[in-house]
Amino acid sequence: MSMYPKVRNSVVNLVDHINERTQSNIVEASRTSLVSLNERDLNTLVEIIDSSIKQGLVSGFNEIESMIFEIDKITESIIAKTETVKNKSKK
């Protein structure tokens, strides 16, 4: 009953959304002349942003993963205690 898959998917989805919005905002800023970038520089910047965000997710996910495992341990302990209490009350 690990929370890992759901939390991992939620984090990945969030980071993907952040990545998409950041890239979209940079492209829009270039198109509206808020920043001055030629097409080649814009594509390079978008690639750097994409790579940086993905690297951040990979390197930073260890901390989230540790927390998930800790929460899973606590949850399993609570479930075990609940089962013990239920079994004692049936006797």
C-alpha positions as CSV (number, residue, x, y, z in Angstrom):
1,M,0.0,0.0,0.0
2,S,2.8,2.3,-0.9
3,M,2.1,5.9,-1.7
4,Y,5.2,6.0,-3.8
5,P,3.6,5.6,-7.3
6,K,0.9,8.3,-6.7
7,V,3.2,10.8,-5.1
8,R,5.9,10.2,-7.8
9,N,3.4,10.7,-10.6
10,S,2.0,13.8,-8.9
11,V,5.5,15.3,-8.6
12,V,6.4,14.5,-12.1
13,N,3.2,16.0,-13.4
14,L,3.7,19.1,-11.4
15,V,7.3,19.5,-12.7
16,D,6.2,18.9,-16.2
17,H,3.6,21.6,-15.9
18,I,6.1,24.0,-14.5
19,N,8.5,23.2,-17.4
20,E,5.7,23.7,-20.0
21,R,4.6,27.0,-18.5
22,T,8.1,28.3,-18.2
23,Q,8.9,27.4,-21.8
24,S,5.6,28.9,-23.0
25,N,6.2,32.1,-21.1
26,I,9.7,32.5,-22.6
27,V,8.4,31.9,-26.1
28,E,5.6,34.4,-25.5
29,A,8.0,37.0,-24.1
30,S,10.1,36.6,-27.2
31,R,7.1,36.8,-29.5
32,T,5.8,40.0,-27.8
33,S,9.3,41.6,-27.8
34,L,9.4,41.6,-24.0
35,V,12.8,40.0,-24.5
36,S,14.8,40.1,-27.7
37,L,15.9,36.6,-28.9
38,N,16.3,35.3,-32.4
39,E,14.8,31.9,-33.2
40,R,18.0,30.0,-32.7
41,D,18.7,31.6,-29.3
42,L,15.1,31.1,-28.3
43,N,15.3,27.4,-29.2
44,T,18.6,27.1,-27.3
45,L,17.2,28.8,-24.3
46,V,14.1,26.5,-24.3
47,E,16.3,23.4,-24.5
48,I,18.5,24.7,-21.6
49,I,15.3,25.3,-19.5
50,D,14.0,21.9,-20.3
51,S,17.2,20.1,-19.5
52,S,17.7,22.2,-16.3
53,I,14.2,21.4,-14.9
54,K,14.6,17.7,-15.7
55,Q,18.0,17.6,-14.1
56,G,16.5,19.3,-11.0
57,L,13.7,16.8,-10.8
58,V,16.1,13.8,-11.0
59,S,18.6,15.2,-8.5
60,G,16.0,16.6,-6.1
61,F,13.6,13.7,-6.1
62,N,15.7,11.7,-3.6
63,E,14.5,13.9,-0.8
64,I,10.9,13.4,-1.8
65,E,11.5,9.7,-2.2
66,S,12.9,9.5,1.3
67,M,9.9,11.3,2.7
68,I,7.5,8.9,0.9
69,F,9.2,5.9,2.4
70,E,9.1,7.4,5.8
71,I,5.3,8.1,5.4
72,D,4.8,4.5,4.2
73,K,6.6,3.2,7.3
74,I,4.4,5.3,9.6
75,T,1.3,4.3,7.7
76,E,2.2,0.6,7.9
77,S,2.8,0.9,11.6
78,I,-0.6,2.6,12.2
79,I,-2.3,-0.2,10.1
80,A,-0.5,-2.9,12.1
81,K,-1.5,-1.2,15.4
82,T,-5.1,-0.9,14.2
83,E,-5.2,-4.6,13.3
84,T,-3.8,-5.5,16.7
85,V,-6.5,-3.5,18.4
86,K,-9.2,-5.0,16.2
87,N,-8.0,-8.5,17.0
88,K,-7.9,-7.9,20.7
89,S,-11.4,-6.5,20.7
90,K,-12.7,-9.6,18.9
91,K,-11.5,-11.8,21.7
